[in-house]
Amino acid sequence: MVVRAGCARVLYRNERQEVRIMLVITRREGEEIVIGDPANPLGVVRIASIKGDRVRVALDFPREVAVHRREVASQIVESGPAIAGKIRPASNES
């Protein structure tokens, strides 16, 4: 893997306390990150907008690829996949 300016590798522990390496990439509004083979990407992550401390991220992946926010993914793991359509936002804070 090629690491260029604006990138860093960070060690962290996941929810199961396993040590992992996370690639951290700096992007500006409108810039994209390609996931997978650049010639035939699995998906694209785009920074849609940045307003204050809020970042809107656009995800372009095939329908068969499950994409969830961490809090939703955790609830699915705890309660099973049937809970996915029943999860509602905790609040509408801005």
N, C-alpha and C positions, 0 to 999 in steps of 0.2 A: 504494500500500500504506500502511495506517495503522500507525504504530509507536507503541506505548503504553508506559507504565511497565512495567519488567521485561523490556524488549526492548532489543537492541543490534544494530547492524550491524558486523560485523568483517571486515576485509580479510585474506585469507590466500592462500597459494599451494597449489594442488592437486598431485597426484602428477606431473602434466605441467608443473609450474611456471607454470601459468596463474594470473593474479591473479583471485580470485573474491571475492564478497561473501557472507558467511554471516549469516543471521538467527539470533541467539542469544536464546532465550526462557527466562526463569526460570519453573519450574513446581514445585509441591509434590506430594507423594504424593497420588494419586487424581485429579489434574488432567489435562486432555486438551489436545491440539493437533489441530485439524481441518485436513486437507490438501485443498486444492481449494475448490470452491464450497461455502460453508456450507450452502446449501439441498440440495445433492446432493454430499456430499464424496467424494473419491476414497478417502480412508481417514482413520483416527483413530490418533493416537499417545497412549498413556496412560502416565503414570508409575505403575507398579503398586506398587512399594515401594522404600524407601530404607533400607539398613542399613549404617551406617558409610560406607565409600567405595564401596559397591556400589549401583547403581541398576538395578532391573528395569523394563524398558520393554515394554509390551504394544502390539502393532501389529495393527490391524484393517483389512486391505486385501482386495480381491477376489483370488481365487486366481490370476488372470491377471497380477497385478502382482508381479514378482519382488522379493523383499526379502531382502537378505543382509547379514551383518556384513561390515565392511570387509576383514578378513583372508580371508574366504571369497570375496568378490567379486574380490579381487586374484588369488587362485588360479584362479578361473574364467577371468579375463582371460588369465592366463599359460598355462593348460593346456587351455582350451576348456570348453564347457558339460558335457561328459561326466564331468568330474571332480567335479561338484557332489554327487552321491550318495556319493562315496568319501571326502570330507573328514571327518576326525575331530578333536575338540578336542585341542589340544596338551597341556593339563593340566587338572586339576580344582581349581585353587587357590581358596581361599575368602578 
